[in-house]
Amino acid sequence: MQRKKIVTIGGGTGSFTLLNGLKKYPLDISAIVSMADDGGSTGVLRDELGVLPPGDVRQCLVALSDSSEMLRKLMNYRFEKGGLKGHNFGNIFLSALEKINGNFSKGIEEAIKILNVKGEVIPVTDTDTNLFMELKNGKKLRGEEDINHNFDIERVGIKKNYLFPRAKANKKAIEKIIHADIIVIGPGNHYCSIIPNLLVDGICEAIRKSKARVVFNCNLTNKKGQTENFYLDKYVLEVNKYIGKNRIDFVTFNTKKPSANLIKKYERQEGKNMIVNFDGNGIHSEKFKVVKADMLDRKKIKKNISDPISDSRSFIRHDGEKLAKVLMNIIESGV
């Protein structure tokens, strides 16, 4: 039986979690990864070495790797002292491969061999570009770091999101989307991990043309000052707006509430009522099917004190195995 071709679109911890679960199944996996990251170790390497952002790609490579546990730990190791404090070994490794091969995508191809990766990891673009957000008051936010730390976005309103310079999609990414059986978008930071992929020239056109079923993994939590008033339908409407067509066929939605202690901890960081609600206005589109299940990760999330952007990472996350099981049900039966 021919393996189903699944394409994931996203970045960051969301893609890492998703791919960790999916790699246990007999699938032809292609992970398309955002190239807009400019925070932490990745941001420093971009500035100092002139390389493309390795952080999100590294996480996807580690998630899909069938190498030893030690090698995966090495790729995620973050230095705690000295001149390399805050830097991730895997980010440095990928930047070195880019320099050696003269091209980021070729460097990733070598990393896939070295790490025995099950599937492909594809940067959405090979263009050195930056993410911008222009607010309705005229203020411009440059890069993930600037956007992530602005809590007036929802209040002021967004005039437009864009990449500069304009970025052309990786040809392999277009090819994989066109020939996919299923396209999975998210979970992940809405404005910094999901939307940047859809801003790359050619990606949305490919999603519109593809005959694949499209699944959107709804986030578990909203982001302070950015998506506080978002509920399930709002996320779907936003993503479909960027795609330029109602392409989302299925939406996965977590039904399990985090513990009261975890919610309190999260609210201290993000504010009240930040768990994504199923209902906003009580009306749901008939154009997509919602698949509800317990997809909550119950493991305690430990913060890495050497991670310079650890404070911006969420404690409430999907369980990769649970999420993958739901997606396999969609793939196999159409639910």
N, C-alpha and C positions, 0 to 999 in steps of 0.2 A: 504493500500500500504506500502510495506516494505521501511524503510528509507535507503537512500543511505549511504554507509560507506565511509567517507572521512578521509584521513590521511594527516595531514600537517607536513612538516619537515622544521625546521628552528630554530629561536631563536630571542631574543631581541625585539625591537620595531616593526619589520616587522611582527612577529608572533602575537604580541598583536593586531596590526591593523587588520590583516587578520581574526583572531578569533572573534574579536569584531563584524565584519560584518557577518560572517558565523553563529554565534549562533542564529540569528534571523530566521533561516530557519529550517525546519524539517529534520535534518541530524543527523547521528550517527558520531560524531566528535571525532577523536583521534589526539591529538597534540603531536608529537614527538619533544623533545626539546634538543638542544645542551647542553653538560655538560663541555664545554671548557672555560666558562667565568672565568676570574680571576681579573677583574677590579673593582674599586670602593668599595662599601660596601661588595659585594660578595667576592672580593679578600681578604679583611681583615678577614672576617668570615672563609674563607677557611684556611688562615694561622694561625689564633688564636684558632679556635675550631676544626680544622681537619674535617670539614664537606664538603659535596659536594656542588657545586655552586648553590645557590637558586634563583639568580636574574631572569634568563630567565623563569624558571618554575613559579615564582611568577607572572610575567607579563601575562603568559598564563592562570593561574588560575583566575586572576582578570578579564581578557577578557571574559572568559567563565562563570563567576559567575553570578547567578541569585539572589544573596543576595542584601541587601539594599545598596543604594548609599553610605551611611556612612561607611559600612563595606569595600566596595571597596576602598574608600578614605583612610581608616585606613591601608589597605594592601599596599597602595602606599605611605603612609606618610614617609617623610624623615626628620630626626632630623636636626635642624639647629644650635644647640649650645651644649656645654658640651662634655663629653666623648663619646657620641653617635653621634656627629656631622658627617653628611654624610651617616650615616646608615639608612637603610630602615626598617620600622617596619615589613613588610611582610617577608623580608629576615631573620630577627631575629626569627620570628614566625616559618618559615619553618625549620630553623636550630634547633630550640628547639624541633620541632616534630620529626626530624631525631634522635636527642639524646634520646628522650623518647621512640621511637619505635625501636631504634637500627638499623634502615635501612632507607635510603632516600626515596625509593619507597613506603614503608609502611607509612612513614610520609606524603607523598603526598596524599595517599589514604584517610588518615584522614582529610587532608586539603580540599579535594574534598567534603567530607560530610559536614564539617563545613561551607564551602563557597557556598554550593548548586551549584556546578559546573555542567554545561550542557555539558556532554561529559567526556573524559578522558585526563589527561595530563601525559605524559610518558617520563621520562628521557631516552635519547637514550642509556645510559649505567649506571650501578651502580658502575663502576670502577672509582676510584679516579685517574684521568689521567690529563696530561697537553698537550697542543697543541704546536707543534714545527714547525718551517719553516727553512729549510736550503737553503741558497742562493748559487748561482753559484760561488761566490767568497769565499765560505767556511764559511761565517758567519752564526751562528745559532741564530734564534730569538725564545725566549721561552715565550709562553702565548699570550693571546689576547692583553694585554697591550703593550707588546714589539712589536708585529706585527702591531697593530693599529697606533703606533707612529713612524713607520719606513716608510720613503717616498722614499726609493731607491729600493724597491722590484721590480718594473716593469723595471727599468733601468738595474739593476744587473741581474735579472732573478732568478727564483725559481728552485732549484735542486729537492727538494721534500718537501711535507708536511706530517707530521706524528704525531701520538699520542704516548706518553711514560708515563707510561707503556702502552703496547697495551691494548685496551679496547674491551671487548666483548659486543655485543648488548644485551640490555634488551630483554628477551624472549617475553614479551608482545608487544614490538615494532615490532619484527619480525612477530609475529602472526597478528597484525593489518595490516601491509604492505601486507602480503601474501593474506589476505582476503578483501582488500580494493576494492571499485569500482573506486575510483579516488584518486590519490596521488598528493598533491600540494607541490611544493618545492619553498621556498621563499615567499615574498621578504626578504632581509636582507643583512647584511655585508657579502660579498662574501667569504673572507678567514676566518672570525671569527665566523659567524653564520651558513652559509650554508655548506661549505666544511667540518668542523669538524664532522658533522653528518655522512658524507659519508666515513670518515676515520675509523669509528667504525666497527670492524669485524662483518660481517653478514648483515649489512644494505644494501649495494649495491647488494649483492647476492639476498636478498629478493626482492628488487626493480626489478631486472632482471627477477626473477621467477614470480612475481605477474602479474596477467592478467589485473590489473587496468590501466586505462588511466592515463598518467602522465602529469601534467601541471606545467610549470615553470613560475613564476611571475617575469618578468624582472624588475630589479631595475630602479628607476627613475634617479638616479645620480651615477656617478662613484666616486671612491675614489682617492684622491691625491697620486701620487707616487705608486699606487697599481693596479688600473684598469682604468687609464686615457684613454688608447687606446681601451677599450672594447666597443663594440657595441652589438646589439642584438644577432647576430650569435655567436660572441665570447663567450658570457656568456653561451649559449646553448652548444657549443662545449666543454667548460671547464667542465660543470656539467656532460655531457654525458661521458667525458673522465674518470671522477672519478667513475661513475656508471659502466663503462666497456662495455657499449652497448648504441646504439642510442634509448633511452627509452622515450625521451620527445616527446609527441604527440601534445601538444598545448603550445603556449607561449602567455601570456598576455602582451600587450605593451601600455603604456599610450600615448595618442595623444595630451593632453592639456599642453601647455607651462605654467610654473609658471610666475608670474608677473615679469616685468623688475626689480623692486626693490628687489624682493626676489632672483632673479638670481644674481644680483650685490652683495647682502649680502652673498650668498653662495660662489660666486667666490672669495670674500675677504678671506674666510676661506679655500677653497679648490683649487682655481686657475681657469683659464679660461677653457671654453668649457667642463664643467663637467656634463652636462645633457646627458644622454645616447642617442645615435643616433640609429635610426632604421637601417640605411645603414652604412656598413663599406666598403666593396668592391663591393657593388651592387649585390652580389650573395646571395640568401637565400636557405637554404636547403629545399628540397621537402619532407623531412621526418617529418616535423612538420608544424602545421598550426598556423599562427600568428593571434591573436584576438586583434584588436585595439579598444580602447575606451577611453573616458575621465575618468581617475581614480585618478585624482589629488585632494588632500585634500586642500581646499582653506582656511581652518581655520588657524589663526596665531598661530605658535608654540611658546609657552612661555618657556624659559629656567628656570630651577629650580636652583637657586644660591647655594643651599645646596647639589646639586648633583655633586660629585667630577669629574665625567666624562662627564658633560653636554657639554663641548666644542667639544666633539667628536661625538655628536648626530646631525643628519641631520635636517635642517629646512624644507626640501622638502620631503613630504611623500605621500603615497597612502591614499586614502579615503577608509576606511574599507567597508562601505556600497556599494560604487561603485564597488570595487573589488569583493565583494561577489556576487553582481548581475551578473557580467560577468562570474564568475565561475559557478553560478547556470544555466546560459544559456548553458554553456559547458556540465554540468552534465545532464541537461534535454533534450538537443537536439543534442549534439555532434558538434554543430555549423558547 
